[in-house]
Structures are given as C-alpha cells and as structure tokens.
Amino acid sequence: MLNESLLDTPDALTEADHRGLLRGAAEAGARVRTAVRHAAEAGVQDLKPDGRPRAVLIAGPGAAATHTADLLGTLAGPGSPVIRLAPTGVAPAAGALRWDLPGWTGSVDLLLIATPDGTEPGLSLLVEAAYRRGCTVAAVAPVDTPLAESVEGAHGLFVPVATAPYDVEEPLAASAPGVLWALLTPLLALLDRTGVLTAPPDALEKVADRLDRIAERCGPAIATYSNPAKTLAAELADALPVIWTEGTSAGPAGRRFAAALAELSGTPAVVAELPEALAAHSALLAGPLAAGADPDDFFRDRVEEPPALHARVVLLRDRPLGGLTAAPTARDLALSHDTPISELEPEPGGELETLAELIAMTDFAAVYLALASGA
C-alpha cells in the first residue's frame, strides 16, 4: 500500500531513506563530474590506442554490470563489440562467483570490470586470466581493494569509483542511481578514446547538466502534482508496470527501470520494445490484469480488501529511427483494454543526454515508490 502523504513530506522521505537512494539520485550529475575527473587523473584522456578492440568484454556483479554493459552496447550502435560476461559458477572461495573468458580472448580484446565492491575473488582471478592471455584490462572499482591490486599487477588501467562523500545505514543496492553513473562514466570516457562509441568530455558535461535539471524537477521538495517522478510512482502503486520503449536510448532505460523497480521496491514489471511489445503483451492486457477485468471491484471494501492487481502501461519514448512511431497504436491497444497509460519523453538533445534523462526520471520514480511503499 502506497503512503501518498509521504511523497509530499520531504522530511519524512529523508528519514525513511536509509539507503541514501534519494541523495544518490539527486547527486547523479555531481557523480558524473567526479567520475570524469577520476578518469582524467587515471590517464584515460592521454591514451593512444592502437585501434578499435575486436571485443569489449564487461564483467561485474549483478545488476550494476548488466546495466553498464546494456547501456554501452546500445551506445556503440549496430555491430557493437560489447559483450557482457555473466558469472559461470562458483569460484574456489566459498560462495564467490566465478567469471570465465571466452576461449578466443586475446591481445586484440579489452576486458572492462565494473564493480562497486572490489573484493570479489572471482574478478581478481579473471584479471589474472586476462593478463595471461595478453588481453588489456581496465577496471572501475573502489581503491585499496583486492581487485585494484590485481589490476595494478596485470599492468592494467584502474579508475577509482566515484563514491559518495557520506555513509549510509544499509549497503547500496546495485540499482542505486549513484552506483550506475559512478561505474558507467569512466567506461564511456575510455570507450570514446578507443573509438567504440562517442562520448567526448563536452558530451559528458552535458549529461551532468541534464541530470542536475532532472534532480531539480524531481527532487523531494517538489510537490507530486508538478513532479513527474512522484506522479509516476503514485500511478504505479498497486499496479503491474508494463514498460514499453520506443527509440534506441529508451530500450536500456526501460530495462533498467524494470530492474530498479524489482530491487528497490519489490515491484515486478515486464518490459518490451515497440512495435514488438504490441504482440508480446496484447494477451496480457486482455486477461485478468486489465483494469476492466474485475467488474465486482465496485463492491470491494476499500479498507479491508486490497485492490486487485491491474496492469499499467508505461511508455518511454525517444526519437524513433526514421521518424516512424508505434505510439498511437500502443495507446489505442492499452485504452481498448481499459488499461491506463503513463508516458515519459525526454527533451531534445544528444543521445547521451536523452538517455540520461530517461534513466534519471525513472530512477527517481523507482526510489519514491520504494520509500512510499515501505520497501
């Protein structure tokens, strides 16, 4: 049950935010600037690569590495060399994950490691394996950790993760807003130097500025009626979010939103890209999750009985390729099944900026839903 009154009580929101999620979302722009500085101090801008790597392998724990690889792969465009290395099992250390390199990995490949922890034994073993293969290694992780020592021993590039200048009462979630930008930004700068994607320093500065503007629009002091993130959180209360994305940047933003909802607030969500989503989810909207599927809801005891779970479409849109859009058809499909729809579309800008806006807006919404639902 969502405590809507909490959304418009900034002090209560802050008191409930034991994990520092709201502060992390608000400081995303500052985290990008700090990460850019750390990358420059590590020598990223001075690199003179021999050429574009054959493959860019990305490893790390859980959602943090998954989102990072998804975003980098999308930004790299068609023919992207970005490959996420998923854990393949358990390392010799009890309970520790293990990562393995593909058999073809060699000196023309690049291994990137992104982790907010740095103590994972499996990642240190992965660095050693890459060094033996002649594969170049770069990592973003906390300083004074076993991983940092392993990267230094492998003559790799180490960039300190941009950590928050404060402690929180609970461990940060992998989907926490600050974690994503701290890990992603140095890798954007690095892959820009290697020619895999385009993310020059001025583009990263624009990303930081866009994140600052979203923080001003969606901060806890802004009332729900004029705060798009709080409004979306309230609309998703007691609903199954059906996230539809349109446009290149919207795809990874939608997938991250679904993961953040699950991890931060325990809210399940389904996600698909338009136009495929129309066929993939049409049966879902026509079934018992449709808003009009429970005609007896009128007689429900509003105090004793929780509302039935119904779907709500969340349409995240960027500029679709070729100017073609499936949005009108998507709206018609949702409304024909009495399914409400929420829409988010970023302001014009570069691809990195629009991606940052969609991520920031949905990050704030996921955090507000988590806090107001007591997750």
C-alpha positions in Angstrom: 0.0 0.0 0.0 1.4 3.4 -1.0 1.6 6.1 1.6 0.9 9.0 -0.8 1.1 11.6 2.0 4.7 10.6 2.5 5.5 11.7 -1.1 4.7 15.3 -0.2 6.6 15.3 3.2 10.3 15.9 2.3 11.5 15.4 5.9 9.7 12.0 6.2 11.1 10.9 2.9 14.6 11.7 4.0 14.0 9.9 7.3 12.8 6.8 5.5 15.7 6.8 3.0 18.1 4.6 5.0 20.0 3.6 1.8 20.7 7.1 0.6 18.7 6.5 -2.6 17.2 9.9 -3.0 20.5 11.6 -2.3 22.2 9.3 -4.9 19.6 10.3 -7.5 20.0 14.0 -6.7 23.7 13.8 -6.9 23.9 11.9 -10.1 25.2 14.9 -12.0 27.9 15.5 -9.4 28.9 11.9 -9.5 29.3 12.1 -13.3 31.7 15.1 -12.9 33.7 13.3 -10.2 34.0 10.2 -12.3 35.2 12.3 -15.3 37.9 13.8 -13.1 38.9 10.4 -11.8 39.1 9.0 -15.4 41.3 12.0 -16.4 43.6 11.6 -13.4 44.0 7.9 -14.3 45.2 8.9 -17.7 42.2 7.9 -19.9 42.3 11.1 -22.0 46.1 10.6 -22.6 45.6 7.1 -24.0 46.7 6.5 -27.6 45.0 3.2 -28.6 46.5 1.1 -31.5 42.9 0.8 -32.8 39.4 -0.3 -32.0 39.3 -3.5 -29.9 37.9 -6.6 -31.5 35.7 -7.3 -28.5 34.9 -5.4 -25.3 34.2 -7.8 -22.5 32.4 -6.5 -19.4 32.3 -8.3 -16.1 31.0 -7.4 -12.7 28.5 -8.4 -10.1 24.7 -8.3 -10.6 22.6 -5.5 -12.0 25.5 -2.9 -11.9 27.4 -4.8 -14.6 24.3 -5.8 -16.5 23.0 -2.2 -16.9 26.5 -0.9 -17.7 27.0 -3.5 -20.5 23.5 -2.9 -21.8 24.0 0.9 -22.0 27.5 0.7 -23.5 26.3 -1.9 -26.1 23.4 0.3 -27.1 25.5 3.4 -27.4 28.1 1.5 -29.5 25.4 1.0 -32.1 24.9 -1.7 -34.8 27.8 -4.2 -34.8 28.6 -3.4 -31.2 31.7 -5.3 -29.9 30.4 -5.1 -26.3 29.8 -8.5 -24.7 28.7 -9.0 -21.1 30.5 -11.8 -19.2 27.9 -13.4 -17.0 29.1 -15.4 -13.9 29.6 -19.0 -14.9 29.6 -20.6 -11.5 31.3 -20.5 -8.1 34.9 -19.8 -7.6 37.1 -21.8 -5.2 36.4 -19.3 -2.4 33.2 -20.4 -0.7 30.1 -18.7 -2.2 32.1 -16.5 -4.5 31.1 -16.0 -8.1 33.4 -17.1 -11.0 33.8 -15.5 -14.4 35.5 -17.2 -17.4 36.9 -15.6 -20.5 35.8 -16.9 -23.9 38.3 -19.3 -25.5 39.1 -16.8 -28.3 40.1 -14.0 -26.0 43.5 -12.5 -26.8 45.6 -9.4 -27.2 43.2 -7.6 -29.5 40.4 -7.6 -26.9 39.6 -5.4 -24.0 38.3 -6.5 -20.6 36.4 -4.0 -18.6 35.4 -4.7 -14.9 32.8 -2.6 -13.2 32.0 -3.2 -9.5 31.0 -1.0 -6.5 32.7 -3.6 -4.2 36.1 -4.7 -5.4 36.5 -7.6 -3.0 35.1 -10.3 -5.3 37.8 -13.1 -5.6 36.3 -14.2 -9.0 37.0 -10.8 -10.5 40.7 -10.9 -9.4 41.0 -14.4 -10.9 39.5 -13.0 -14.1 42.1 -10.3 -14.3 44.9 -12.8 -13.8 43.5 -15.0 -16.6 43.2 -12.0 -19.0 46.8 -11.0 -18.2 48.0 -14.5 -19.2 46.1 -14.2 -22.5 47.6 -10.8 -23.3 44.2 -9.1 -23.0 44.2 -5.5 -21.9 42.4 -4.9 -18.6 40.7 -1.8 -17.2 38.6 -1.6 -14.1 36.4 0.9 -12.2 36.2 -0.1 -8.5 36.9 1.2 -5.0 40.6 1.9 -4.1 42.5 -0.3 -1.7 40.7 -3.4 -2.7 42.0 -6.8 -3.9 40.7 -6.0 -7.4 42.7 -2.8 -7.5 45.8 -4.7 -6.6 45.1 -7.3 -9.2 44.7 -4.7 -12.0 47.9 -3.0 -11.0 49.7 -6.3 -11.0 48.4 -7.0 -14.5 49.6 -3.6 -15.7 46.0 -2.6 -16.4 44.2 0.7 -16.1 42.5 1.3 -12.8 40.0 4.2 -12.2 38.7 4.7 -8.7 34.9 4.6 -8.5 33.3 8.0 -7.6 32.0 7.2 -4.2 29.5 9.3 -2.2 31.1 11.6 0.4 28.9 10.1 3.1 27.9 6.8 4.7 24.5 5.2 4.5 22.9 2.9 7.1 22.5 -0.1 4.7 24.6 -1.4 1.8 23.8 0.3 -1.5 21.7 -1.6 -4.0 23.2 -2.5 -7.3 20.4 -0.5 -9.0 21.0 2.6 -6.8 21.3 5.7 -9.1 24.7 6.8 -7.9 26.2 3.4 -8.5 25.3 3.3 -12.1 26.8 6.7 -13.0 30.0 6.1 -11.0 30.7 2.9 -12.9 29.4 4.0 -16.3 31.0 7.4 -16.8 34.7 6.3 -16.8 33.9 3.5 -19.2 32.2 5.9 -21.5 35.3 8.1 -21.5 37.6 5.0 -22.1 35.5 3.6 -25.0 35.4 7.1 -26.5 39.2 7.0 -26.7 39.2 3.6 -28.3 36.6 4.5 -30.9 33.9 2.1 -29.8 31.4 4.9 -29.1 31.2 8.7 -29.0 31.3 10.3 -25.5 33.7 13.2 -25.5 34.2 15.3 -22.4 31.8 18.0 -23.5 29.1 15.4 -24.0 29.6 14.0 -20.5 29.4 17.6 -19.1 26.0 17.9 -20.9 24.9 14.7 -19.3 25.8 16.0 -15.8 23.9 19.2 -16.6 20.8 17.3 -17.7 20.9 15.1 -14.6 21.1 18.3 -12.5 18.0 19.7 -14.2 16.1 16.4 -13.6 17.1 16.5 -9.9 15.6 20.0 -9.7 12.3 18.9 -11.3 12.0 15.6 -9.4 13.5 16.4 -6.0 11.7 15.6 -2.7 10.8 19.2 -2.2 8.7 19.4 -5.4 5.1 18.6 -4.9 3.6 15.5 -6.5 1.3 17.4 -8.9 4.3 19.1 -10.6 6.8 16.3 -10.0 6.8 13.7 -12.9 8.7 11.1 -10.9 6.4 11.3 -7.9 3.4 11.3 -10.2 4.6 8.1 -11.9 5.3 6.4 -8.6 1.8 7.2 -7.4 0.3 5.9 -10.7 2.3 2.6 -10.3 1.0 1.9 -6.8 -0.8 -1.5 -6.7 -0.2 -1.9 -10.4 1.9 -4.2 -12.7 4.1 -1.9 -14.7 4.0 -2.9 -18.4 7.0 -0.9 -19.7 7.0 -0.2 -23.4 10.0 1.5 -25.0 10.5 3.2 -28.3 13.7 4.6 -29.7 17.3 3.5 -29.3 18.0 5.1 -25.9 14.7 4.1 -24.4 15.4 0.4 -24.6 18.1 0.2 -21.9 16.4 2.8 -19.8 13.2 0.7 -19.7 15.2 -2.5 -18.8 17.0 -0.6 -16.0 13.6 0.8 -14.8 12.2 -2.8 -14.5 15.3 -4.0 -12.6 15.2 -0.9 -10.3 11.5 -1.4 -9.5 12.2 -5.1 -8.6 15.3 -4.4 -6.5 14.3 -1.2 -4.7 10.6 -1.6 -4.1 9.9 -5.3 -4.8 7.6 -4.4 -7.7 7.5 -6.8 -10.6 7.4 -5.4 -14.1 7.5 -6.6 -17.7 9.3 -4.7 -20.4 9.4 -4.9 -24.2 10.3 -2.6 -27.1 7.8 -1.3 -29.6 6.5 -2.4 -32.0 7.1 -6.0 -30.8 5.5 -5.2 -27.5 2.1 -4.9 -29.2 2.1 -8.6 -30.0 4.1 -9.7 -27.0 1.8 -8.1 -24.4 -1.6 -8.0 -26.1 -2.8 -11.2 -24.4 -1.5 -9.9 -21.0 -3.7 -6.7 -21.4 -6.7 -8.7 -22.5 -6.5 -11.1 -19.5 -7.3 -10.7 -15.8 -4.8 -7.9 -15.4 -6.9 -5.4 -17.5 -8.5 -2.7 -15.4 -12.0 -3.7 -16.6 -11.4 -7.4 -15.8 -12.9 -7.3 -12.3 -16.5 -6.0 -12.6 -17.1 -6.7 -8.8 -14.4 -4.3 -7.8 -17.1 -1.7 -7.2 -18.3 -3.7 -4.2 -14.8 -4.1 -2.7 -14.2 -3.0 0.9 -11.7 -0.2 0.4 -10.5 -0.5 4.0 -10.2 -4.3 4.5 -9.6 -5.6 1.0 -6.6 -4.6 -1.1 -7.2 -3.6 -4.7 -6.8 -6.3 -7.4 -3.5 -6.1 -9.4 -4.0 -4.4 -12.7 -1.6 -3.5 -15.5 -0.5 0.0 -16.2 1.4 0.7 -19.4 4.5 3.0 -19.0 5.6 4.3 -22.4 9.2 5.5 -22.5 9.9 7.3 -25.8 13.0 8.6 -27.5 13.3 9.6 -31.1 12.4 6.5 -33.2 14.5 5.7 -36.2 13.2 7.2 -39.4 10.6 9.2 -37.6 8.2 6.3 -37.5 6.3 5.7 -34.3 4.1 3.0 -32.9 3.0 5.2 -30.0 -0.5 5.9 -31.4 -1.2 2.1 -31.9 0.2 1.4 -28.4 -2.1 3.9 -26.8 -5.1 2.5 -28.7 -4.2 -1.0 -27.6 -3.9 0.0 -24.0 -7.1 2.0 -23.9 -9.1 -0.6 -25.8 -8.4 -2.9 -22.8 -9.2 -0.2 -20.2 -5.5 -0.1 -19.3 -4.2 3.3 -18.1 -1.0 4.6 -19.6 1.8 6.8 -18.4 4.2 8.5 -20.8 7.7 9.9 -20.4 9.6 11.5 -23.3 12.9 13.4 -22.9 13.6 16.9 -24.1 15.6 17.2 -27.3 19.4 16.7 -27.1 22.2 14.3 -27.8 21.8 10.6 -27.4 23.7 10.6 -24.1 21.5 13.4 -22.8 18.2 11.9 -23.6 19.3 8.5 -22.2 20.4 10.2 -19.0 17.0 12.0 -18.7 15.0 8.8 -19.1 17.2 7.0 -16.6 17.1 9.8 -14.1 13.4 10.2 -14.3 12.7 6.5 -13.8 15.3 6.2 -11.1 13.5 8.9 -9.1 10.2 7.2 -9.7 11.5 3.8 -8.5 13.0 5.4 -5.4 9.8 7.2 -4.5 7.8 4.0 -5.0 10.2 2.2 -2.7 10.1 4.8 0.1 6.3 5.4 0.0 5.5 1.7 0.0 7.8 1.0 2.9 10.1 -1.4 0.9 
